[in-house]
Amino acid sequence: MDKYNKGKSKADQVVYTDLAGTVSDMTGGLMDAITYVLVAFAGISLVTSMIMIAIITYTSVLERTKEIGVLKALGARKKDITRVFDAETFILGFGAGIFGVIVAWALTFPINSVLAGVTGLSGVAVLNPVHAIVLVLISTILTILGGHVPARMAAKKDAAIALRAE
């Protein structure tokens, strides 16, 4: 076909398509669309998680107002109180990330056995150690970001008012 089309005008050329290429292009576009939708859902869930972490940290600040007052009365600076709550959110984020990676790794075994039984493919579900480290880092960073605003609010509380709180 290429030899026939060589030297011909656009109107006289024979246009041909490869059915496998067409199907591959269609499914590739569909997979890209599905990927974008899943990334959007993941982004929404991450933002929601950060908001929930901020709410939980804010609740912790409200419940520990008297403790904040005692720390301020003993001479703690604003950044010391911020660091207390930031450290708590760091520990929570890091622990949750480690827990999530352990659960994901443990689930690879039953998933691989089910897939091997259904499709005959083995070793499909694998947790890459680099991805596991990245997931723990993302969990930790997002938790710290979500808890930092309530930590700053705790640091700004007046010592006398905080000590009077019940």
MIGUDO-619013 format. One record per atom (N, C-alpha, C): x negated, y negated, z. Coordinates in steps of 0.02 Angstrom, whole numbers, plus 50000, padded with zeros to 5 digits. Layout:
XYZ;...
# end
This chain:
499595005950000;500005000050000;499574993750000;499034993950041;498604988150044;498274986749977;498074992149941;497764991249875;498274988449826;498904990749829;499424988249784;499564980849797;499594978949860;499754972049879;499184967149865;498564969749856;497994965449846;498054961549780;498024955049784;498054950849725;498754949149702;499264951849733;499954950249714;500194944049750;500684940749722;500984935049756;501414937549814;501564933049859;501954934849919;502624938149900;502944935749847;503594938349826;503534945349797;502954947249768;502874953749735;502574959049781;502364957149840;502064961949886;502584966449918;502394972649934;502824977349969;502674976650044;503194975150083;503114974450156;503304980950188;502874983450231;503024989750265;502904988850340;503234992950378;503144992750451;503024999850476;502685000150531;502545006550563;503055007350619;503455012650616;503985013650665;503695014550735;503135018050741;502825019050807;502585012450835;502305008150793;502075001550815;502654997250837;503204997650800;503804993650817;504084995950885;504135002450895;504385005150958;503915003251015;503265003651002;502765001851053;502824994451071;502904990151023;502984983051036;503614981651077;504154985051060;504794983951096;504724986251168;504444992251179;504394994751248;503884990651287;503354988251254;502864984051288;503184977551312;503594974551270;503944968451289;504434969651346;504754975451344;505234977251397;504864978351463;504294981651460;503904982851520;503634976251549;503444971551505;503214965051529;503784961351565;504384961751537;504964958451568;505104961551636;505084968151641;505204971551704;504674969651755;504044969151732;503504967251776;503604960251804;503814955551761;503934948651784;504494948451835;505014952351824;505574952451872;505344955251939;504944960651937;504704963551999;504224958852036;503814955251999;503364950352030;503774944752062;504304942652029;504744937452057;505064939852122;505304946052123;505604948752185;505074949252240;504464951352223;503934951852273;503764944952300;503744939852257;503614933052279;504144930552326;504774931952309;505324929852352;505284933252420;505114939652420;505064943252484;504474940652526;503924938652493;503364935852530;503554929152563;503904924952526;504114918552555;504604919752612;505064924352603;505534926052656;505174928652718;504664932752707;504274935352763;503924929852801;503634925052763;503294919452796;503784915452838;504384914352812;504884910652850;505084914452914;505164920952908;505344924952967;504774924953018;504164925152995;503594924853042;503594918153078;503734912753041;503754906153072;504314905853124;504884908853110;505434908853157;505264912853220;504944918553211;504764922653268;504234919153310;503754915953278;503244912253315;503554906353352;504014902853319;504354897253351;504754899653413;505074905453407;505434908253464;504954909853520;504364912453503;503864913853553;503624907453587;503564902153548;503364895653577;503894893253626;504534893753607;505074891453651;505094895553715;504974902053711;505004906253770;504404905253816;503864902853789;503244902153828;503074894853842;503574890653845;503464883553857;503114882453923;503304885953974;503004885154040;502264887154038;502114892554002;501414894753995;501004889353959;501294886253909;500954880853873;500814875053920;501304873453963;501204868154013;500654869854061;500614876054084;500074878054130;499404877454095;499364879654032;498734879153996;498514871853988;498994867453974;498824860353967;498624857354034;498954859454088;498784856854154;498084859154176;497884865054151;497214867554167;496674864554122;496874860354074;496384856854033;496314859453962;496774863553940;496744866153871;496894860453822;496504860153769;496614855153718;497134857553669;497354853053625;497864854953575;497604860553531;496984860053510;496724865253466;496644871953501;496554871953568;496524878253605;497194881853605;497724877953614;498394880853614;498574883253544;498384879353494;498504881453424;498134888053411;497534888653436;497134894653425;497454900753458;497774899753516;498104905453550;498644908353505;499064904053478;499614906553436;499354908953368;498834905553341;498544907953279;498224914853288;497904915953346;497614922453359;498154927853363;498704926253394;499264931053398;499524932853329;499624927753287;499874929153220;499354932953179;498704931553190;498184935353156;498214942653174;498274944053238;498304950953262;498924954553233;499494950953233;500104953853205;500034955353130;499764950553093;499684951353021;499194956853004;498634956953039;498124962153026;498394969053043;498724969453102;499014975953122;499544978353075;499974973753053;500504975553005;500214977652939;499684974352916;499354976252854;499044983152858;498694984552913;498404991252923;498944996552925;499484995152962;500044999852967;500345001152898;500444995952859;500734996652792;500285000852746;499634999752750;499165003552708;499155010852729;499185012152794;499195019152818;499835022652795;500405019152800;501035022152776;501015023452701;500755018652663;500715019452590;500255025352573;499685025852608;499225031452595;499555038052614;499905038352669;500225044552690;500775046552641;501115041752611;501655043352564;501385045752497;500745044752482;500485047152418;500505054752414;500445058152470;500435065552470;501105068452451;501665066552484;502305069452462;502515066952393;502345060752375;502515058252308;502155062352255;501505063752266;501125067652217;501395074752211;501605077752267;501865084552263;502545084752227;502965079752238;503605079452202;503495078352128;503045073652110;502905072352040;502585078352006;502155081952042;501845087852013;502375093252000;502865093852044;503395098752033;503865096851977;504015090451970;504495088151919;504175087551850;503585084351848;503285082751783;502665086951767;502375090251816;501765093951804;501135089751808;501215083351822;500645078851828;500425078651901;499775079051912;499535078851981;499095072751991;499075070252052;498655064552069;498875058052039;499535057052029;499785050951998;499765045152049;500005046352109;500015041152161;499345041152198;498985035552191;498325034952223;498285027952252;498025027452313;497915020952344;497175019252338;497035014252297;496345011952286;496115008352349;495525009952375;495275006652436;495214999052428;495024996752369;494974989452358;495664986252364;496164989452335;496844986952339;497094986952412;496904992052449;497104992452520;496814986552559;496184985052546;495854979352581;496194972852561;496344972052497;496674965952474;497364965252506;497734970752512;498394970552543;498344968552616;497854971052652;497764969152722;497594961752727;497154959352682;496974952152683;497584947752668;497984949752618;498584945852602;499064945652661;499164951452692;499604951752750;499364947152806;498714947252819;498434943152872;498494935652856;498314933852795;498334926752775;499044924052777;499524927852750;500214925452749;500494924852819;500304929352863;500544929052932;500254922952968;499614921552957;499314915652988;499634909252961;499754909052895;500074903152866;500774902152894;501154907552902;501824907052928;501854905053001;501354906953039;501364905553111;500994899253131;500654895953084;500254890153102;500684884053120;501234882953084;501654877053098;501954877453169;502244883153189;502484883553259;501914882953309;501314885353291;500744884653337;500564877253346;500594873353293;500464866153299;501014862753340;501634865153333;502174862353374;502054863753448;501804869753463;501664871453532;501114867053561;500614865453520;500064861353543;500274854253557;500794851853525;501014844953533;501484843953594;501664849353627;502124848753685;501774844953741;502164840853775;501914837053832;501854841753892;501304841153930;501174845753986;501714845154040;501904839054059;502384838154113;503074840854093;503284839554032;503924842154009;503904849754004;503344852453980;503284859753973;503294863254041;502994860054093;502994863054159;503684862954191;504094858154174;504774857754201;505264862654167;505074865354111;505524869654073;505654876154110;506234878754101;506424885054133;506384890654084;
# end
